[in-house]
Amino acid sequence: MPLFGKPKPTPKEAAKEAQRQTRRDVRQSQREIDREIRELERSEKQVMMEIKKRAKQPGVKGQSDPALKALAKQLVQTRNQRNKMYEAKAQLGAVGMQATGMASQVAAASAVSSVTSAMASANSA
């Protein structure tokens, strides 16, 4: 046991802690992305209401109205941004799964090394 500080963690413990931290970070980021997605959906509904309200006004001629065109572009941009957020959330989920896979590989390697050392001591006896 060292005189100062904590003992150095084993590779298995370090991998488990790294997995826990990664999972925590991934969940936090996914929640932030979910909040942004909800905000974009609210914005999209608001723009749709504005488009409908503008289209019902007298004297508005569909395609030639510059305000309607701008609102339609804004709607398309909002939808594209929301789709990109969903893609980013999926990528974060994949990163979390990769971290879990790496931690399980470290655990398996640790188990194999302990079995190997046990077999070596059994063979030498």
TARAUR-V947693 format. One record per residue. N is the residue number from 0. SS is DSSP state (a for helix, b for strand, c for the rest). NEAR is the number of other ideal C-beta (glycine too) atoms within 10 Angstrom. D_LAST is the distance of its C-alpha to the last C-alpha in Angstrom with 2 decimals. Layout:
BEGIN
<<N,SS,NEAR,D_LAST> <N,SS,NEAR,D_LAST>>
END
This chain:
BEGIN
<<0,c,4,29.01> <1,c,7,31.95> <2,c,4,35.05> <3,c,4,37.51> <4,c,6,37.52> <5,c,7,34.95> <6,c,8,31.33> <7,c,9,30.90> <8,c,11,30.25> <9,c,11,27.26> <10,a,13,28.32> <11,a,17,28.11> <12,a,13,30.38> <13,a,13,32.69> <14,a,20,33.05> <15,a,15,33.82> <16,a,12,36.40> <17,a,14,37.93> <18,a,19,38.23> <19,a,12,39.88> <20,a,11,42.29> <21,a,17,43.13> <22,a,15,43.80> <23,a,11,46.04> <24,a,14,47.93> <25,a,19,48.39> <26,a,13,49.76> <27,a,11,52.09> <28,a,17,53.40> <29,a,16,53.92> <30,a,11,55.91> <31,a,13,58.06> <32,a,17,58.70> <33,a,13,59.63> <34,a,11,62.15> <35,a,15,63.65> <36,a,17,63.88> <37,a,11,65.74> <38,a,13,68.06> <39,a,19,68.77> <40,a,13,69.53> <41,a,11,71.99> <42,a,15,73.57> <43,a,17,73.85> <44,a,11,75.64> <45,a,13,77.98> <46,a,19,78.86> <47,a,13,79.49> <48,a,10,81.85> <49,a,15,83.65> <50,a,16,84.06> <51,a,10,85.51> <52,a,10,87.80> <53,a,14,89.01> <54,a,14,89.58> <55,a,8,91.76> <56,c,10,94.05> <57,c,4,97.45> <58,c,5,98.13> <59,c,12,94.50> <60,c,8,94.21> <61,a,8,90.61> <62,a,7,89.33> <63,a,8,91.83> <64,c,16,91.04> <65,a,7,89.05> <66,a,13,87.65> <67,a,18,86.26> <68,a,12,84.78> <69,a,11,83.03> <70,a,19,81.68> <71,a,14,80.43> <72,a,11,78.61> <73,a,16,77.07> <74,a,17,75.92> <75,a,11,74.28> <76,a,13,72.53> <77,a,20,71.25> <78,a,14,69.85> <79,a,11,68.17> <80,a,14,66.65> <81,a,18,65.34> <82,a,12,63.74> <83,a,11,62.04> <84,a,18,60.70> <85,a,12,59.19> <86,a,11,57.54> <87,a,15,56.16> <88,a,19,54.76> <89,a,12,53.03> <90,a,11,51.55> <91,a,18,50.19> <92,a,14,48.59> <93,a,11,46.92> <94,a,14,45.58> <95,a,19,44.12> <96,a,12,42.43> <97,a,11,40.99> <98,a,19,39.55> <99,a,14,37.95> <100,a,11,36.45> <101,a,14,35.07> <102,a,20,33.48> <103,a,12,31.81> <104,a,11,30.46> <105,a,19,28.96> <106,a,15,27.39> <107,a,11,25.96> <108,a,13,24.58> <109,a,15,22.99> <110,a,11,21.39> <111,a,10,20.08> <112,a,12,18.61> <113,a,11,16.83> <114,a,10,15.45> <115,a,10,14.41> <116,a,10,12.54> <117,a,10,10.81> <118,a,10,9.98> <119,a,10,8.77> <120,a,9,6.33> <121,a,8,5.34> <122,a,7,5.50> <123,a,6,3.83> <124,c,5,0.00>>
END
